């Protein structure tokens, strides 16, 4: 997950804008299985390794899930753009 991997975070040039939306999607996934031990373990691990995750997890901000483009930086000379429904 991008919260735990600085190299992956670096591929999202707009990390501060995109990360809260990724976390909102993660919360939606968690809502489907709120007692799933693997999900709860992942949350505990991300709290330990990511200050951004800790801060945004605790604030429980209201970020909408919308269809939009997200730009990624890649090692190649070509940028990769993903359009997703979030």
Steps between C-alpha positions, in 0.01 A plus 500: 500500500623845414485622860778257593721533193680828432590396146134440412398826669756675283314379193197705598607859433181624669535280809349752744187525284470134400591324826188600698288372213690170500436476872129566445489208256682286756238592762227391257675167453532462876128567545427179307689295762563716808621210715730343239821416689720563195353847448534586869861380495570713192356807675722438804807460278425814299455698821851394602675582173316801359448838664267598214286191555484561876402864456233440235368184667446682828331804342247287311463779247218506253648449156272412214555210266479632146602398153813690410844466351802433716850559366786263586869554443674198353862409438430519126480832314124458471260603777222258580153641557230292662135592486314327779164517662565563867 
